[in-house]
Amino acid sequence: MASTSDYKFSFIAPIDAFAPVYGAFLPPPRHARILHQYRTTQSRPGLYLQDQVKFDRWTLTLSRTGGLGEAETVSRGGFPQPGTYLPENEQGLRPAASALNYLFDFGLSPYANYSTSFVPVSGTDQFGHVFKPTTGEGAEIGVKFKPLGSNLMLTAAFFETTQQNVLTADPTSINFSVQTGEGRVRGFEFEARGNVTRELEIVGGYSNYDPRVTKSNDGFVGNYLVNTALDQVSAVGQIYMV
């Protein structure tokens, strides 16, 4: 998998928050000074491995994703100097997942799983060091129920995911970022799926998410990760003719 991304940050003039000057002339945006501008090309070939073990009514699933991740970042702004080449390599077995479930005679199957992840980040800090990938981990517990002799499937799950190395304001320079931020998402999901007749299938779902900032230098700790004042709640219903 390969991708290319562009990032640009520019400013016109500094503003003193404690002694602002109103009515001052500001040049048009096209004259703004470009401080950071990057073009990053990423290549992430990989290998996915999975092993499933069954013992009586228990099922254990283990998986790993490995390979080589390469990122080439070229500066086009004022810092680092235009044309500066910033290579970054990530290799080895990184993301992992494991799941365990148990199947009862009457169609009930509780389960639990755990997984990790990483995502490359473009840009540099004030010293010109390339940012490290963000890392994440998530856990989920749930239950699936399929009554014997029916086409109905019910699933419910609680989950929590956390992402580290998130960019937040550099306390020593407002024009740069550091990777000391963190975000967390907790939630609940429910889905019902079944056939009313052989040709008619109904799917219904409900989800509730609570995305919060847990670490930040911007003073946003406790705020939502998305621009909303309410929990993320959604309900979905669908009907299929099969």
Disulfide bonds with the S-S distance in Angstrom:
none
